Each structure stands twice: as C-alpha cells, then as structure tokens.
C-alpha cells in the first residue's frame, strides 16, 4: 500500500469518525484510560483487510499521544511515513516522495478515531459516538464506538482494553474494509518533549494543502 491508498488508510484513521450515552462499564473503562493517561507511547502493528478479497496490507511503527489533541504516528515498514498532529495542523510526510500534505486539524479531530485516544474526555466523545460494551474476546474487554453521523466514512470502531490499558483497535469503514491495530510496548505518561509533536517540512519538500 503506497501513495494515495496509504494516505487514505492512515489519514482516514485519524479523520473519518464521529460518540452518545453508553453502557456504564464501557464508559468507565474509557474514562479510566483517559483520566490516567495524558501522554502515551506504543509500538503498533496494522493490518488492513480489503473487502474485495485482495491480500491483506501490513504496516508497523510507533505512535505517541499528548492529550488533548496532539499525536505522532510513525510508520517504519513497509514504507516510511509520518503523521503529526500539533493541535492546529496535521502533517503527513512521505520521505521517499519528499512530499508533505498538510490540513487544518480543527474540528476534524473531534470526529475522528483519534479523538477516542487524544480527545478531551468522555463527555466530549458522547457528542459524536454511541458507545457500548462489546464483551470479552482474545483476553481483552472491548468497547464499541458507532458514529452518529453518516458522513464519517466509518461504520464502527472497537477498542480493546486489558483493564484500563489500551491494547488494540479495530475499524470498519463504510466500504467494508477492516483495519486492525495491535499495540505493544505501551507506556503511559512517559517523558515526551513538546518537540515530539511538532513538524517542520524538510528543505526542498513539496508541500500540498493548506
């Protein structure tokens, strides 16, 4: 997966969703995570399963979150790419193409899957998602988040917790494509410098967007 396809998958992950009253257990689990986690760092393995039966697409890298509204998503394999949300803009850098795409962050984060992890809290999420407990599977307790809006591009997001610890996310888009994220080496509230969530386009890079 490269270029526009990779961009849609990853950018869609952060900018496609949009949460209502929910099962108490699910809300409490998410609330516990948000209340105890201001900074987060983890490695991830991502699998994208196309609906048309094509081969799964795999990628891996690391992510970091600084609540509220800042994140860093670094893909190492198979092709390096970087997404940085600095609270005002979101930057996508493809080093092999020497290209940067930038968009205003604004309200887009509030209606995205990233808001479930990097947003302000449960009360804010309940404006956009219907949340409910989704039972236990594979040793994890699952929370389902269904967007209230039909214009999000996603049908559902599931978040897997071990207690209050984040372990996995699963996303199903409106075309039936499924994206699975498994997190490892999760660190809560590690020392992360502010510069970790800033981005300056490299010299000579093509900058597209706002």
KOLDREN-421018 format. One record per atom (N, C-alpha, C, CB): residue in three letters; x, y, z. Coordinates in steps of 0.05 Angstrom, whole numbers, plus 5000, padded with zeros to 4 digits. Glycine has a CB too. Layout:
<rs>
ALAXYZ
...
</rs>
This chain:
<rs>
UNK501749765000
UNK500050005000
UNK501850255000
UNK498150005025
UNK501450424980
UNK503050664978
UNK501450904970
UNK505350614958
UNK502851134970
UNK501751374959
UNK498951434970
UNK501551354930
UNK497051494951
UNK494351574959
UNK492951364975
UNK492751634935
UNK493451104969
UNK492050894984
UNK492950885012
UNK492550624971
UNK495550905017
UNK496650915044
UNK495651165058
UNK499650905044
UNK495551385044
UNK494651635056
UNK491751615065
UNK494951865036
UNK490051505047
UNK487251475054
UNK486851305079
UNK485651365031
UNK488351075080
UNK488050895102
UNK488851025128
UNK489750645098
UNK491251155128
UNK492251275153
UNK490851535160
UNK495251315151
UNK490451705139
UNK489151965145
UNK486251915153
UNK489352145120
UNK485051715140
UNK482351645147
UNK482151545175
UNK481251435128
UNK484151405184
UNK484251315212
UNK483951545231
UNK486751165218
UNK485151775225
UNK485051995243
UNK482852195237
UNK487752145242
UNK481652185213
UNK479752395206
UNK477152295194
UNK481052575187
UNK476152065202
UNK473751975190
UNK471351945208
UNK474251725176
UNK471651925234
UNK469451855251
UNK467952075264
UNK470351665271
UNK466051995274
UNK464852175292
UNK463352035314
UNK463052345278
UNK460452075386
UNK460151875404
UNK457651935422
UNK462551835419
UNK454451785442
UNK452151835456
UNK452251685482
UNK449551775440
UNK450151685496
UNK450251545522
UNK450951255517
UNK447551565536
UNK452351135536
UNK453450875532
UNK453150695556
UNK456250885523
UNK453750445552
UNK453750255573
UNK455750345594
UNK454449975563
UNK454950335620
UNK456650445641
UNK459350315643
UNK455250405668
UNK459550045639
UNK462149915640
UNK464050015619
UNK461749615638
UNK463050055595
UNK464650145573
UNK465550435578
UNK463150135547
UNK463750605587
UNK464550885593
UNK466550895615
UNK462051045601
UNK466150735636
UNK468050735658
UNK470850645650
UNK467050555681
UNK470950455632
UNK473550355623
UNK474950565607
UNK473150105605
UNK473550695589
UNK474750905573
UNK475451145590
UNK472850995550
UNK473651215609
UNK474251435627
UNK476751395643
UNK471851485645
UNK477051145654
UNK479451075669
UNK481951115653
UNK479250795680
UNK481851035627
UNK484151065610
UNK484751365606
UNK483650935583
UNK482751525600
UNK483151805594
UNK484051955619
UNK480651925583
UNK482951895642
UNK483552045666
UNK486351985676
UNK481551975688
UNK487451755669
UNK490151685679
UNK492251705658
UNK490051395690
UNK491551785634
UNK493451795612
UNK493452065598
UNK492851575591
UNK495552215603
UNK495952475590
UNK497852445567
UNK496952685609
UNK499752265570
UNK501752205549
UNK501751905545
UNK504552315557
UNK502151825520
UNK502151535513
UNK504151485491
UNK499351445505
UNK505551275494
UNK507451185472
UNK507150885469
UNK510351275479
UNK507150795444
UNK506950505439
UNK507950435411
UNK503950415443
UNK508550185407
UNK509050075380
UNK506349965370
UNK511349855380
UNK506049955344
UNK503649845333
UNK504249665309
UNK501750065325
UNK502449475305
UNK502449305280
UNK499649345268
UNK503049005286
UNK499549425243
UNK496949485230
UNK496449285207
UNK496949775219
UNK494049185206
UNK493249005184
UNK490649125171
UNK492748715194
UNK490749155145
UNK488349255131
UNK487349025114
UNK489049505113
UNK484848945117
UNK483548735103
UNK481548845083
UNK482148535122
UNK482248865057
UNK480348965037
UNK477948785034
UNK481848995010
UNK475648895028
UNK473248735025
UNK473248565000
UNK470848925025
UNK474748654980
UNK474748514954
UNK476448264953
UNK475648704933
UNK477448174975
UNK478947924976
UNK481947954969
UNK477747734957
UNK482848204964
UNK485648244958
UNK487348174983
UNK486248524948
UNK489848144979
UNK491648075001
UNK491648285023
UNK494448024991
UNK491748205048
UNK491948395070
UNK494448575067
UNK492048255097
UNK494248815076
UNK496449005076
UNK497449045105
UNK495649285063
UNK500049015108
UNK501249025135
UNK503149275137
UNK502748775141
UNK503049395160
UNK504949615166
UNK505549615196
UNK503849885157
UNK507749735204
UNK508449745232
UNK510049995237
UNK510049495240
UNK510050075263
UNK511550315270
UNK511050385299
UNK510750545253
UNK510950635305
UNK510550735333
UNK508650965333
UNK513150805346
UNK507351015356
UNK505451235359
UNK505951365386
UNK502551145355
UNK505151625387
UNK505251765413
UNK502851965413
UNK507951915416
UNK501852005437
UNK499552185441
UNK500152365464
UNK496952025445
UNK499452625461
UNK499452815483
UNK496752945484
UNK501753035479
UNK495152855504
UNK492452965506
UNK492453245519
UNK490652775523
UNK490753425508
UNK488953365486
UNK490053455459
UNK486353515491
UNK489253305438
UNK489453385410
UNK492153375397
UNK488553665409
UNK494153245409
UNK496753225395
UNK497452925393
UNK498953375410
UNK498652855369
UNK499452585365
UNK501652565344
UNK496952415356
UNK502952335345
UNK505152285325
UNK504851985318
UNK507952345338
UNK504651935292
UNK504151675282
UNK506351615261
UNK501351645269
UNK508251445268
UNK510551395251
UNK510451115240
UNK513151445267
UNK510351085213
UNK510450825200
UNK513350775192
UNK508550815175
UNK514350545200
UNK517050465193
UNK517150275170
UNK518550345217
UNK515250085170
UNK515149875149
UNK512349845139
UNK516149595160
UNK511849785113
UNK513949735093
UNK515149985080
UNK512749565071
UNK513750215083
UNK514750465072
UNK514550675093
UNK513150545046
UNK516650835098
UNK516651035119
UNK514651255112
UNK519351145123
UNK513051325132
UNK511251555131
UNK510851655159
UNK508551485117
UNK510251915161
UNK509852035187
UNK507452215187
UNK512352195195
UNK505752195207
UNK503452375211
UNK503852505238
UNK500752215210
UNK503752775239
UNK503952925263
UNK501653115266
UNK506653075264
UNK500253105288
UNK498153295294
UNK499153475316
UNK495553155303
UNK499553735311
UNK500753915330
UNK498654075346
UNK502654105316
UNK496154015342
UNK493954165355
UNK492654365338
UNK495054295380
UNK494054445316
UNK492954645297
UNK492854525269
UNK494654895298
UNK494954375262
UNK495054265235
UNK495953965237
UNK497054415217
UNK495253815216
UNK496153545214
UNK497953525190
UNK493753345212
UNK500353405194
UNK502353385173
UNK502753095166
UNK504953525182
UNK502753035140
UNK503452765130
UNK505952785113
UNK501052635114
UNK508052655122
UNK510552675108
UNK511252395096
UNK512852765126
UNK511752395069
UNK512752165055
UNK515552215047
UNK510952085030
UNK517552115062
UNK520352185057
UNK521352075030
UNK522052075078
UNK520251855020
UNK521251744995
UNK520351914972
UNK520251454991
UNK517952034974
UNK517052224953
UNK517852504959
UNK513952204952
UNK519052554983
UNK519752824991
UNK517353014989
UNK522152934975
UNK515052915000
UNK512553054997
UNK511253085025
UNK510652914977
UNK510053315030
UNK508553365054
UNK505753455048
UNK510053585072
UNK503753335060
UNK501053425058
UNK500153535085
UNK499153185048
UNK498953765084
UNK498153895110
UNK495153975109
UNK499854145115
UNK493753935131
UNK490954015134
UNK490554145161
UNK489053765130
UNK488654325162
UNK487954435188
UNK486754215205
UNK485954665185
UNK487554205230
UNK486654005248
UNK483754065258
UNK488453975272
UNK483454295269
UNK480854405276
UNK478954195288
UNK479554515253
UNK476454205279
UNK474354025289
UNK474653745278
UNK471654135283
UNK476453705259
UNK476653445247
UNK477453235267
UNK478753445224
UNK479253305286
UNK480053115306
UNK477753025324
UNK482353225323
UNK475953215330
UNK473753155348
UNK471952935337
UNK472053405353
UNK471752905311
UNK470152705299
UNK471652475288
UNK468452825278
UNK474052415297
UNK475752205286
UNK476351995307
UNK478352325276
UNK477251755298
UNK478051555318
UNK480251655337
UNK479051315303
UNK481951835327
UNK484051935345
UNK482852075369
UNK485852135330
UNK480452185366
UNK479152325389
UNK478652135412
UNK476552455380
UNK478251875406
UNK477851675427
UNK480251645445
UNK477151405414
UNK482651715434
UNK485051685450
UNK486251955457
UNK487051525435
UNK486052155439
UNK487452405443
UNK485552635449
UNK488952475418
UNK482952585452
UNK481052795456
UNK480952895485
UNK478352705448
UNK478953055491
UNK478853185517
UNK477653015538
UNK477253435515
UNK475952815531
UNK474752645551
UNK472152525542
UNK474352795576
UNK470952355559
UNK468552215552
UNK466252405545
UNK467652035574
UNK465852615560
UNK463652805555
UNK463752915527
UNK463653035575
UNK466152985517
UNK466453085490
UNK465852865470
UNK469253195486
UNK466752615475
UNK466352395457
UNK463352335453
UNK467752155466
UNK461852365475
UNK459052285474
UNK457352475456
UNK457852295502
UNK458552685446
UNK457152855426
UNK457252725399
UNK458453135426
UNK459052535394
UNK459552435368
UNK459152135365
UNK462252505359
UNK459551985386
UNK459451695384
UNK457351565402
UNK462151575391
UNK456251345393
UNK454651175411
UNK456550965421
UNK452151045396
UNK456950955447
UNK458850775460
UNK457450545474
UNK460650925479
UNK458450305472
UNK457350085487
UNK459449875492
UNK454949965472
UNK459049725513
UNK460749495519
UNK460349285498
UNK460149385548
UNK462649175488
UNK462448985466
UNK463548705475
UNK464049075442
UNK463548655501
UNK464248395511
UNK467248335511
UNK462948185494
UNK467948085518
UNK470748005520
UNK471447815497
UNK471247865547
UNK473847855487
UNK474847675465
UNK477847695465
UNK473647755438
UNK479147475460
UNK482147465458
UNK483447575482
UNK483047615433
UNK482247545506
UNK483447635530
UNK483147935535
UNK486347575530
UNK481548075519
UNK481148365522
UNK478248425526
UNK482248515497
UNK477748655539
UNK475048755542
UNK474648975520
UNK474548875571
UNK472448945505
UNK472149115481
UNK469949325485
UNK471548945457
UNK470549565475
UNK468749785474
UNK468049835444
UNK469850035488
UNK465549865437
UNK464749925410
UNK463850215409
UNK462449745400
UNK464850365389
UNK464050645384
UNK462950665356
UNK466550835388
UNK460350735355
UNK459050765329
UNK458451065324
UNK456350605328
UNK459351165300
UNK458951455295
UNK455951515291
UNK460451535270
UNK455151745302
UNK452451835298
UNK451951945270
UNK451752055319
UNK454052065259
UNK453852185232
UNK454251965211
UNK455752415228
UNK452851995188
UNK453251805166
UNK455451905147
UNK450751775150
UNK456652135153
UNK458652245135
UNK461452205144
UNK458152545132
UNK461852005162
UNK464551975173
UNK466351795157
UNK464251865201
UNK465151615141
UNK466751425126
UNK467251165141
UNK469351545118
UNK466351155166
UNK466750915182
UNK464150825194
UNK468750965205
UNK463850555197
UNK461450445209
UNK461750405239
UNK460750185196
UNK464250315248
UNK464650255276
UNK467550245282
UNK463249985283
UNK468250315307
UNK470950275318
UNK470650115343
UNK472350555324
UNK472449925347
UNK472549765371
UNK475249815384
UNK472049465366
UNK475249845411
UNK477749895426
UNK477949665446
UNK477750175440
UNK480249535446
UNK480749315465
UNK482549405488
UNK482049085450
UNK481549355513
UNK483049425537
UNK483649175553
UNK481449625553
UNK485949185566
UNK486548995588
UNK486349165613
UNK489448855584
UNK484049145627
UNK483549325649
UNK483149605637
UNK485849325670
UNK484749795646
UNK484650065634
UNK486950115615
UNK484750275657
UNK488349905607
UNK490649925589
UNK489849875560
UNK492849745598
UNK490550055542
UNK489950035514
UNK491649805502
UNK490550295499
UNK490349635486
UNK491749415473
UNK491149385443
UNK491049155487
UNK488749475434
UNK488049435406
UNK485849615397
UNK487249145401
UNK485749665371
UNK483449805358
UNK482749665332
UNK484150105353
UNK480149655326
UNK479249545301
UNK477249745289
UNK477849265306
UNK477649795263
UNK475949985249
UNK474749855225
UNK477550235241
UNK472149905220
UNK470749815196
UNK469750055182
UNK468349615203
UNK470550095157
UNK469750325142
UNK467150275127
UNK471950425123
UNK466050475114
UNK463450455100
UNK463550275076
UNK462550725093
UNK465950195067
UNK466250015044
UNK466749725053
UNK468550105026
UNK466649685079
UNK467049415090
UNK469949345094
UNK465849225071
UNK471849525089
UNK474649475095
UNK475149485125
UNK476449675079
UNK476749295134
UNK477349285163
UNK480249345168
UNK476549015174
UNK480749505188
UNK483449575196
UNK483849485225
UNK484149875193
UNK485849335230
UNK486449235257
UNK489149345267
UNK486448925258
UNK489149445291
UNK491549555303
UNK492049415330
UNK491349865308
UNK494449305333
UNK495249175358
UNK497549335369
UNK496048865353
UNK497249415394
UNK499349585407
UNK501049415426
UNK497949815423
UNK503649485426
UNK505449345444
UNK507449555456
UNK507049125429
UNK508849475476
UNK510749655490
UNK509349915497
UNK513249705472
UNK506949895508
UNK505350125515
UNK506550255540
UNK502450055519
UNK507050515539
UNK508050675561
UNK506050895567
UNK510950785556
UNK505150905592
UNK503351125600
UNK504951345613
UNK501151015619
UNK504451585604
UNK505651825615
UNK508751825615
UNK504651875643
UNK509851745592
UNK512851755590
UNK513752035587
UNK513851575567
UNK516352095591
UNK517352365586
UNK517552415556
UNK520052405599
UNK515852575545
UNK515852645517
UNK516152945514
UNK513352545502
UNK518153035499
UNK518653315495
UNK516553435477
UNK521453365483
UNK515953685480
UNK513953825463
UNK514653805434
UNK513654115472
UNK517253805428
UNK518253795400
UNK517353535386
UNK521253825399
UNK516653335402
UNK515853075391
UNK513253105375
UNK515452865413
UNK511753315381
UNK509153365368
UNK509153615351
UNK506953385389
UNK511453685341
UNK511753905322
UNK513053795296
UNK513454135333
UNK512453925274
UNK513553835248
UNK514354075231
UNK511653655233
UNK516654065220
UNK517654265201
UNK518254125174
UNK520154425212
UNK517054205152
UNK517554075127
UNK520554085120
UNK515954205104
UNK521653855111
UNK524453855103
UNK524954045080
UNK525253565095
UNK527354145079
UNK528154325057
UNK527854185031
UNK531054415061
UNK526554325012
UNK526154224985
UNK523754044982
UNK528554074978
UNK522253985003
UNK519853815001
UNK517553954988
UNK519053715029
UNK516053814972
UNK513553924961
UNK511453924983
UNK512553764936
UNK510254164988
UNK508254185009
UNK505554234996
UNK508954415029
UNK503654055001
UNK501054064989
UNK498954115010
UNK500453804974
UNK496854275003
UNK494754315022
UNK494854605033
UNK494854125044
UNK493754635056
UNK493354895068
UNK495955005079
UNK491254885091
</rs>
